[in-house]
């Protein structure tokens, strides 16, 4: 029996699996992509466009499938799965890839002990209601456990022992403990992501801000080991008790500064300096009522310019 024709036909089919081109196809199994850099065959493209596109796509898919079968596999319930390698194609990004978060204290302990995380179902069966309810949340299974109409009181409990208050305090303590652990994990992650120089600069900056928050610039605060002296100008404060003459001179100096501005503006507008009249008594009365001296000076100057005297 001559089977040469059958073997030749079978061999011809096997050759179709191998894709040979002038420029080898670039395969990125991580992204499941194939790049064909070969120039377009103008004659085939113009003769039959659909057939040319189908053959080009078939070559790319065949090359990708052949590369996937050469990858290591793992056995699962759904069958063998190929383990994809890291991508080799550099894609443009607006921002860098996020860095992996460092493991928490519990994750490190679980990895050392070989503890694997088990994902529990979100729904549980309620025997009383005869229906599936949420494990957590509103009307969840955990709410039924909190409803406790009878509470055992310890024998050595105080007379004013309140079981409901004790349960609330215990729940608040658990919440505070979880928040403390979360803050510790965040601080540990920040410390692992930053260098020692950055942490030292942050600590020095924070220490400098706390020193400047006191009037003495941290002069009487306890110094740390290796702390540098803070450079700056010490703030000066006026004494709370002064003599009557000094207080009077300070107030007169403020009033004179306020009166100089409107008088200088008025002198530029009018050549007659005798018209600028300031009613001192009215200014004092209005200042005691809350009016500004500058507004009163402008009011007195405008009245003086018209030739009228201010009321005394």
Secondary structure, DSSP 8 states (H G I E B T S, - for coil): ---HHHHHHHHHHHHTTS---SS--EEETTTTEEE--S---HHHHHH-HHHHHHHHHHHHHHHHHHHHHTS-EEEETTEEEE------S----SS---------HHHHHHHHHT-------SEEEETTTTEEEESSSTT-HHHHHH--S-----TT--TT--HHHHHHHHHHHHHHHHHHHHHHHHHHHHHHHS-HHHHHHHHHHHHHHHHTTSTTTTTTS---TT-------------S---HHHHHHHHHHHHHHHHHHHHHHHHHH-S-GGG----HHHHHHHHHHT--HHHHHHHHHHHHHTT-----
